[in-house]
Amino acid sequence: MGAFYNCTSLTSVTIPSSVISIGTKAFADCSALTTVNIPSSVKYIGENPFEETALYNDPSNWVDNVLYVDNCLISAKDVSGTYNVAKGTRMIAEKAFSYYNEPLTSVTIPSSVTYIGQDAFYSCRNLTDIQVESGNPAYVSENGILYNADKTVLLHYPTAKTEETLTLLPSVRSFSNNAFYLCDNLTTIEWNAVNFLDFSNLTNYPDWRYVDTLIFGDGVEHIPANLCHNISSHIRSITISSTVSSAGQDAFAGCGNLHTYKNYSTLWLPFLLQNSPYLTELVCPSEDFATLKLEDISSCNGLKSLTVHSLYYGVYDLIFSFAALQQNTLTYLDIETIWTDSKRIPDKLFCDFSLLETVKLPKDLKYTGYRAFENCRMLQEITIPATVIEIDDSSFDNCRSLSSVNFGDVAEGQTDDASQCALQRIGKWAFYNCHQLQKIAIPEGVTEIDDAAFYGCSYLEDIVLPSSLQTIGDNCFSLCSKVGRIIVNATTPPAVEAKTFYEVNRSIPVYVPKGSLEAYKANPYWSEFRLLDEDPASVDAPTADNSGCYAANGMLYNPNAAEISVYNMQGVQIYSGNAPEVKMPSKGIYILKTPTSSEKVVL
């Protein structure tokens, strides 16, 4: 019912200049009303003030399905495609485009408009773009989104925009009610502002019911109170940057459906751990653990990814105990930035973590612990920090998928360069049965590789041993049948046992330092190999499918009678066949090809 009760005889209205607003449906049902004067003093027009009047019902008063009264856009219906608000329009009434305008896709607002009513574009389900002409004193648009002139208030986010993430302008401090109504494509809100509106004093909260991800980016210092007031049950992911230092009361109240929680700050939010049974990814400062008991976070037993960061002492054991809860689910573990108390990964801590694929170890770690990662069959790569002194017995025993081991600062795949690090000993069975390991470069400083350390690494092709090495234990490289090259940088031959290289092909080249060749030849076990004191960088390592051929004393030996072809460096074939011995025309480098491999040989 309108403000004018029983006004059916009213035909004309002149609104006095003292009036500053026209309320919602103010003249509704004044059926005879045909003429209205709206003075410039009016700064606010509510929803459909002239509904069911003669003015409203006369089709001739509507221009392209839009009703204007004295340069004020009152209502629109059945508008489709792109609509340009008429030049000179001063005001757009509340919910002006809110009914029967689903085909509307874009709107252009002229510079003359100084007022746009609340929810002017409410439920325009196909609206993707709002543009404001330059020079407008009250409004501005960016990326098709409507803001007030100084961009402190986001007024309307076009309902059908396809972007999933809205990165708020740093100037934005608040939102109009229903700014995100029915924006079902919008799933992520990201802030980068230092301060913004504390929602605790609002009676109407942003309606972003489809948003499930909140990101508080660099620059945000405070998270508003009651931020998730009407969407807490929808939030599945929260990311908090390192710049955040405080949060208002109940900022995340009710966010019990979190699947991802990434907190790079020191802000203490323990309840998000205590009440999130669906967490699969957690990035968390260790301070969050400092006041918790293990039973408080026992519900977080389905994590796949865990990163704990801090320079905080005293929570190391609790962190590991928490990680141990995830034995059957964890695939990623990053504790690289933790300062450890004991400097040691506890014995057997991650033993049988059957799904663990990636581990980043503490940068100040000194000991890996007995059987620390045994049977982590999905572990693919490990970097041993430069601070580690000892890799304990069976630390990575039976990590069948481990294909890369980096020591200290050695880059991935870099096998010929020694690293300066603290490592001295690699324990018994340390890398036993790591089938996928193809290259290993033991860093300078290591003096002992104990028994069976690399036993059964059946795909190992390339071994580099440091000048510091003194002892290689029994069966250390047993069953490493695909090894095609060994580089030993020690001038004094490291002590080896009869089975240190059991089933390693003795015809492969073993490169030793210049001046040390005779010492290696005098050793009963090293002398079994084809020893060379040449620069190994000048000769490629054999391929994995080594034929068993080797060169010595001007001859190429083919003990397995493989079908081979030999070419000189100019590409001219000098031999083809399967003879057990082939005399080469001169010393030099030749290309040997077999049905499954290609390699260089040196005479």
N, C-alpha and C positions, 0 to 999 in steps of 0.2 A: 504494500500500500504506500502511495506517495505521501509527500509532506502536506499536500493540499487535499484534505479529505472532502469528498463529494464535490469535486471541481469540474463536473461534466459540462458546465456552461462557460467555463473559462476559455476564451479564444485567443487572447494576446497577453504577453507578459513582458514588462520592461523591468529588468532587474536593476535596482539602484546601485550607484557607484560605491556605496559603502559595503556592499556584499563582496566577500573574498572567496566564497566557495559555494558550489552547488552540490548537494548531497546525492548519494546513490538513489536513483529512481524518484528524485524530488518531485517531478511533475507526472509521474506514471499514472496512466488511466485518466488524465485530463483529456477526455476523448475529443473535445472540440478545439483544443489548442493547436493553432496553426502558425503563430508568430512569436518568436522569442528574441529579446535583445540581451546579449551577454557583454557587459562592460569590461574594460581592460583591468579593472580592479580584481576580477575573479582570477584566482591563482590555482584553484583546485576544482576538478569536475569528477564526480563519482560515477559509478557504473550506470549506464543507460538512464539518464535523468528524464528522458522524454519518451520512454517506452509506452506504446499503445496510445499515443496522442495522434491527432490528425497530422501533425508535423512529421511524426515518425512513420505513420502508415501510408503516406502519400508517396508512391514510387518516384514521382517527378522530383522529389527533394533529395533523392539519392543519386550520386554521381559515381558511376562504375561500382555500384553496390556499396557505396560509402556515404554516410550522412554527415554533412558539415553544417554547423550553425555558427554564424558570425566568426569565421576563421578558426573554429574549434571542431576537431574531428571527434564526433560523438560515438559513432558505432560503425562497424563494417560487418558484412555478412556475404558469404560465398565469394570471397576474393581469392584469386588463384595466381600462381606464378609470382612474378615480381610486381610489387606495388610501390609507386612513388607517392608519398604523401604530398598533397598539393602545396605549391609554393605559397608562402604567406601564412600557412597554418601556425597558430600560436600555441594551441594546447591539444593534447590527445587524452581523451577521457580514460578512466579506469576500465580495464578489461575491454577496451574498444575493439580489439581483434580476437576476442576470446571465443566467439561462437560461429560455428559453420565456416571456418576459414582453414580447414585442414589442407587444401591445395596450395596455400600461401607458402612460398619458398624463400622470398627475400623482401626486405623493406628498406626504403631509403627515406630518411628523415631530413627535411630541409633545415637550413640554418636558423629559420624564424621560430622554430618550436622551442618554447621555454619550459614546458611542463609535459611530462608523460606520466599518466596515472599508473598506479600500482597494478601489476599483472596485465598490462596493456596487450601483451602477446601470449597470455595464458592459454595453454592447450593448443597452440598452433603447431601441430605435430610434425609438419614437414618444413618448418622454418629452419633454414641453415645459415642465414646471413642477415645482419642488421647493419646498415651503413648510415652514418651521420655526416652531412655536408660540413665542410670546414667553415669555421667562423661561428659555429653555434656556441652561444655563451653558457649553455647549461649541460650539454651532452657531448659525448665523443664515443667513437667506436674503434675497436682494434681487433683485427682478425675476425670481424663480423660479430663481436660481442659488444653489448651496450653498457657504457659506464657513465657516471656523472662527469662533469667537466674536468675535475682534477684527478679522476681515476681512483678515487678513494672508496667508491661503492660500485660493486658489480651489480647492475640493475637487471640484466636479463641475458641468459646464455641461450642462444637459439636451440630449440628443442632437438632438431634433427642433425646438428653438427656431427660429423663422423669421427672426429678425434676422440680417442679414449682418455687422453690426459690433458688437463687444464693446468698450465703453469701460471699461477697468479702473478700479476704485475706487482713489483715491490711496493707500489703505492696503495694497493688495495687494503682497506681496513675492515670492511664489512660487506654484507650482501643484502639485497632486498629480499623480502619474503617471497618465496616461490621463484627465486631467480633461476633455479635448476629444475623446475617442475617438469616431470616426465622426460628428462634428459637421459634416456636409458642407454645411450652410447657412452656417456661420460662415466668412467669407472675410477679415475684417478685425479686427485686434487694435490697440487704441489705448491708449497709456499716458499718464498725466498725473502720475505720481509722481516725486518728486525722486530717490529712490534705490530700487532693488529688487534682488532676488537676482542675484548673479553666477553664471551657470550653469556656469562652468568647473569647479566642484567637484561637480557633480551626476553621478550615474551613470545616472539615468533623466531623460529630458527630456520636456517636455510634448508629447503626441502631438496636434499640430494640423495634420495632414497636408493639410487642405483650405484652410488659411489661405494667402492669396497676397498680402495687404497688411498692412504694419506701419506704424503711425503713432506717432511719439514726439512727443507734444504739449507744449504750454507747461507748464513745471515740471520736465520731465525734464532732468537734468543729465548722466547717465551711461548709456550703453548697455551691457548686460552682455556679457561674453565668451561666445562660442559660442552666441549667442542662436538662430541659425538652424541649429543642429546637425543636426536631422533633417528640416528642411523647406527647406533652401536652394534646392533645385532647383525648388520650387513658388513661391517669392517672385517676384512680378511688379511690386510697387510698394512703395517705401519713402519715407516722409515724415519729415523730421527738423526739429524746431522750432528757433528761434533760441536757446533756453535750453540746448541740449545742447552740452557742451564736451569730452567725452571718450567713448571707446568701448573696451571690453575686447578682448583678443586674439581674433582670428577671429570678431568679432561677426557679420559678414556673409559669412563664408567660404563660397564656392561659389555665391553669389547671381549667377549668370551669365545668368539669364533675365529680368533686369529690363526692364520696358517703361516704367516711370515711376520717376524718382528725383528727389525734391524735398528739397533740403537748404537750409534757411534759416539754418543756423548757420555758424560759421567752422571747424567740424570738418573736418579734412583726410582725405578718403577717396578718394584718386585711383584706387585699384584698381577702384572701382565704375564708373569711366569707361573704364578700360583693358580691362575684361573684360565689357562689356555691349553686344554687337553688336545687340541687339534694342531698344535704347532708342528710344522715340518721344517722350517728354516728359522734359525735364531742367531742374530748377531747381538752381542751383549757385553757391556762393561763388567769386569769382574766385581766391581763394587756392588752390583746387584746381588751377587752371591754372598757378600760379606755378612749380611744379617739374616740369611736364610738357613733353614735346616733342610736337609735332604728330603725329608718327608713333605716339605712345603712345595717342592717342585717335582714330586714323584709322578704327578699327572702328565708331565711333559715327557712321555715315553714313546713318542712316534717321530722324533726328529730325524731328518735326513741330512741336514746341514747345520753345523754348529761352529760359530766363530766367537771366541772370547778374547777381549782385548783390554789391556790396562797396564799400568805400572804399579799395580797394587799388590802388596804381599799378603799372605795369610789365607788365601782362598784356593791355593793350588790343588790340595787334596780333594776339596769339595767339588771343584770343577771336574776333576777326573772321575770322581764318583758319579757326578751327574752324567758325564759322557758315557759311563759304563751302563747307565740305564738304557742307552740307545743301541745296544749291541746288535740287535736284529734289524735295525732300520738305518743307521747312520751311513751315509755315503761320502760326506765331506766334513773334514775337521780342520779348523784353522786356529791354532793357539800360538801363532808366530810372534805376536807382540806381548805375550805374557812374560813377566819376570818370574822365574821359578824359584821356589824356596829350596828344594833339594837339588836342583840342577839335573834332575834325573826323571825320565819317564819310568814310572814304577813297573816292576817285573809283572809280566803277563797282563798288563792293563788292557791292551786292545787285542789280546789273543782271541782268535775266532770271531772277530768282527767281519763277518762273511761278505758284507756289501760295501765295506769301506773302499772308496776309490782314490781319494785325494787326502793327503795329510800335510799341513804346514807346521813344522816343529818350532818350539821357542828359540829365539835367536841367541839366548844365553845358555842353551842346553849343553851339558857336558857328558851325559851318559844316557844311552837309549833304553837300558833295562833288559834283563833276561826275558826272552820270549815276548818282548813288548808288543810286537805286531805279528806274531806267528799266526799262520793260517788266515791272514787277511788276503784272501784269494783274488779279490777284485782290485787291490791296490795297484795302481798303474805307474806311479812316479813318486820318487822321494828325493828331497834335497836335505842332505845332512849339514846342519849349521856348522860354520867354521870353528865354533867353540867346542864342538864335541871332541872329547879325548878318546873315548872308547865306544865302539859298537859291540854290545855285550853278546854273549852266546845266543844263537837262535833268534836274534832280534827281528829278522825279516824272513825267518824260516818258512818255506812253503808259500811265499807270496807269488803265486803262479802267474799273475798278470803283470808283475813288475817289469817294465821295459826300460826304465831310465833311473839311474842313481847318480845324483850330482853331489859332489863334495865341496863345501865351502862356496867359493866363487866360480867354480868351474861351470861354464855355460853348457846348456843341454847339447849333447852330441859331440862335445869337444873332448877328444880322447888323448891327444898328444901333448897336452899342456898341464903341467903340475900345478896344483893349487897350494897356496900357503895357508894352512889351517892347523888346528891343534891335534888332529887325529893321530893316534899312535898305534892303536891295535884294533883289528877286526876279529871278533871272536869266532869260536867254533860254530859251524853250521849257520853263520850269520845270514847268508843269502842262499841257503840250501834250497834247491829245487825251484829257483826263480827262472822258470822256463823261458820267459819272453825277453830276458835281459840279453842284449846283443853286444854292448860295448861296456867296458869298465876301465876307468882311469883312476888308479889308487893315488891319492895325493901325497906330496912330499911330507915327510914327518912320520909316516907309518913305518914302524920297524918290524911288525909281526902281523901276518895273516894266518890265523890259526887253522886247525884241522877242519877239512870239509867246508870251509867258509863259502865256497861257490860250487859245491858238489851238485851235479845234476843240472847245471845251467846249460841245457842242451842246445840253445840257440846262440850262445855266446860266440862271437866271431873275433873280437879284437880285445886284447889285454895290454894295458900299459902299467908298468910297475915302477915305483919311484926309486931314486938313488939312495934313500934312507933305509930301504927294505933289507932286513937281515935274515928273516926266517919265513918260509912258506910251509905250512903244515901238511901233514899226510892227507891225501885225498882232497886237497884244497880245490883243485880244478878237475876232479874226476868226472868222467862221463860228459865232459864239455867237448863233444866230438866234432863240432862245427868250427872250432877255433881255427882261424886262418893266419893269424899273426900275433906275435908277442913282442913287446918292446920292453926291455929291462934297462933301466937307467942306472943301476947300481954297478960301480966298478968292481966291487968284490962280489962274486956270485952269491946270491942269497942261498942259505941252506935249504935244501929240498929233500923229500923222502922218495922212496921207490915209487909210490903211487900218488905223488902230488899231482902229476899230470896223466893219471890213468885214462887210457883211451883217447888221449889227445894225439892227433896225427903228428908223428915225429918228422915228417917231411916239410912241415910249415917253416917259414923263416922266423928265427928268433934274433932280434936286433939287440946288440950289446954295445956298450960304449967303446970308442976307439981306444986301443991299447989294452983292452980287457979280453980280447978274443981267446988268447991262449989259456987264461985262467978259467974261462968257461969250458974250453975243450978239455981241460984237466979234471973237470968235475964229472963223475961217472953218470950223473943223471942229466945235467945240462948238455953234455956231449952227444946225447942221443938225437938232439935236434939239429937242424940245418942252421948253424950259427953264422951270423953276418955282423960285421962292424961298420956297415955302410949307413948313410943317413936314411932312415925309414921314410922320410917325407918324399924321397925320390922314387919310391916304389909303392904302388897301390896295394892295399891289403887284398888277399884273395877273396873271391865271392863266397857266399855261404855254401854253394854246391861245389866245393873244392874237389878236383878230380883225383887228387893224390899225386899228381906230377910234381917234380921238383928238379931244379937245375944245380949242377955241381961239376967242377973240373971240365968245363967245356961240353958237358953232355946234358941232355934233357932226359930224365928218367920217368917212365910211365909204368909203374909197378902194377897197376890195375888193368892194363891193356885197354884203356879208354880210347875211343875214337877222337883224335885230336887234330887240330890244324895249328900251324905255327907261322906267324907273320913277323917280318921285321918292322921297324918303326916307320918305314915308307909305305907299308901296306902290302908288300910283295910276299906272297905265300912261299915259304921255303920248305914246308913239309905238311903232308896230310896222310894219316893212317893210324895204326894202333901198335906200332913196334914198342917193345919194352924200353929200348934205348935209342935216342936220336942224337947224332953228333951235330953240334951247331957250328956254323961256319966261322964264327969269331965271337969274342966277348962283347957284351952289350945288353940292351933291353929288348925283349921280344914279347909279342902278344900271343898268348896261348888261349885257344878256344876249344871248348868241349860242347857237347849237345846241350848242356845246362848252365855253362858258366863262361866267363871271359875274364882273364887276369894277366897281369904283367909278370914276367919272370926275368931275373937278372943273372947273367953269367959273368 
